[in-house]
Amino acid sequence: MTDISRRYLLAGATGLTVAAGLFGSVDLVHSAATAGRRRESALRIGYLPITDAAPLLIAHSAGLYAAGSVSSGKPVLFRSWAGLAEAFVSREIDVAHLLMPMALQLQRVLGAGVRVLGWNHTNGSALTVAPDITDLDQLVGTQVAIPFWWSIHNIVLQQLLRAHDITPVVRRSASRSERTVELIVMSPSDMVPALANRSIAGYVVADPFNAIAQIKKIGRIHTFLGDVWREHACCVLVTRDDVIAERPSAVQGVTDAVVSAQLRITADRNRAADALTSGSYLPQPLPAVRTALTYPAPPYQTRHPDWSPHLVGFQPYPYPSFTRKLVEAMHDTVVDGDRGFLDDLDPSTAHRELVDDTFVLNSIAAHGGTQALGLPADLVRTEQVQLL
């Protein structure tokens, strides 16, 4: 048997099928149960075509990966979180960026040896609504799209709605009289046309899809999620325990390359946008990617301008305080699927069970220390969340 958790495999297919329902595919269950070790020594990287993936992609574009440590081909593009998760669990890829709540779910439900190495980015997501919507109350009685149930997008959106006395619901129509909003999962690329034809009232997602709606004038950015939860993590850099055990030097090399890429992007965001589009890493047009990385002269108001909530940030350290706060929020989040894994997901222990910060701490030291990356010297912070 592979190093997939025996606890879940011995539980039988039924429990795993329910869990995989959150991904919309029982193929994920099959992948977890039949996964074997890849013979290729070079690590393969997978990603979704969103700006969240920028550090992994810029590292490849700039030739930052150490020779022989990573596959010579481009990182592998996936169109859905389910597809990326399945490839990761089945060992078709070794390194990826995953939604952090999704990484927690995968580790607990499938026992897939998931290990978070560090943060891929902070901020970079927003709630985009139809042009005529100016207040959250106008979403009552409508559908709003999210990219995945276990995502920071869904978690923060639900926190916002509840703070405004609006109840998020799934699998039942929204009601004005009951002050509910129906949440539906939708591929990010489908959100823009859905908003354009008004089949949804809004969506919450990573960029550049918020920037695209703004550029095409089919929607307006209502709230940057970074204006609600300061410098929250969305996607994290992940690998598996078996990769760490067998290729620790390659894992260190990938982490070093990602940290170096984060510094490059921060130093010249326009150049990064050019590289992401001209190199065919992202399929979206340059103006949308450039806007997503820079948001110049933003036509919106923010409640916390000192937080720079409109700017996607790039720093690698995974704060334990965030993991704890995230797990607490997950317990309060409505999803369409099994929530049983939350029963033993303890906010006080989840971080050390999921995160291996050995490699990122080495990388931070090698790239000038905490000061060079704009991090506090003691690597401690207090989470700042303001819903109203």
Phi, psi and omega in degrees: 000147179286183180276012172298142186306123178295331183301318182276326178294319180287345179289344178099166185291331186300309181297321180291325179295319177300315180298317182292342177302334177294340178262352179078017181204126176284352177300331180296323178296313180300319181297318181294323185281334186248002185301139175233176182276139177281144182276336182293133183279327180289138182284142177254138185248137177239153181203161168263146183282072176225164183293343176303331183277359189310314182300318178297323184282318178294325177300322178286314181301321183271002179068037184272343179286135180298140182305130177086347182275330182234146179309139183291340178285169178295155171307148186275126182273132175239150185264349182216156176295324179298316179295319179294317179297318181297317179295324180291313181294323182276004177068024172286332172231160186245336183224142179202172167253127180234151170303132185297318176299327177293321178298319177297317180296314180300317181297319185279319187276316183258352180056042191275019178063029183291135178224122176276126180268331182174181177274142176273324180192171172235159182056210176089013180224160181203162170264115179251135185232169176301151186303331183274355181270123181238352184220145180301330180300335180287350176277346180302132180085010183238176172258139174233135184266144174233158183277337184191146182299309180268079179220155176297334180297310180294319183297310183289321178302314180296323177298318179297313182299313182296325178295338178255023177059037176243133184259122175282137179227158177230148178059026168207148186296145177290151183229129176291319183294328180265001179055056178242157174233130178272128179260135178228144176276135182213142175299137180307321181292339178273345184292320183298307178296328179295321177290323181297322180266008175063027173283343171229158180268345180181174176209155176238126191194169175284160174282159016267019185287335172288318178297321180298315180298322180292316181296318181279354179061034176257357180196170178227145178284117181273314183213126168282132182297335176290349176272353178253311179237106188299125175048046177288153174275142175249292177257146180236157179277122185233151168217195180239161179302321183294326178293316179298318182293322186269330185226057183299324180292323178291321177297319177296320179296319178295316180297317177301317182295319180294317178297317177299319179294323178300318178295320179297315182297314180298324182288329182207088184291324179295319178295322178297318178299318178299315182294321181293328182265317181292334179271006178061029175281318177247136182277349183285155182293153182307315181303324180289316180292320179296317178299317181299327181274342187235324186040066179288145178040061187297131180273054182203166177253145175240148181280335183231072181302333180289346176277349187048054187292340182278347184261125171295135183249160182225098174215146192263347190284129180270099184291129175301327180299326179291314180302316180299312181295323180296314180298319177300319180290326179299326180296337182260005187264134178275132177223161175263087183158182183288135179245012185301329182296342180288340184301324179246022176267099186267122180304331184280342182240349186302322184296308183291337178281336183258323192259135169242100185268010181303312185289318182290327176294322175298318182293320178299316179297322182286344183248029173101004177080185185300324183296319181296332182259006178070031182255152176295145184301326182269001180053042177231138176216163175253128181292135180243111179234124179226116187266338182235000000 
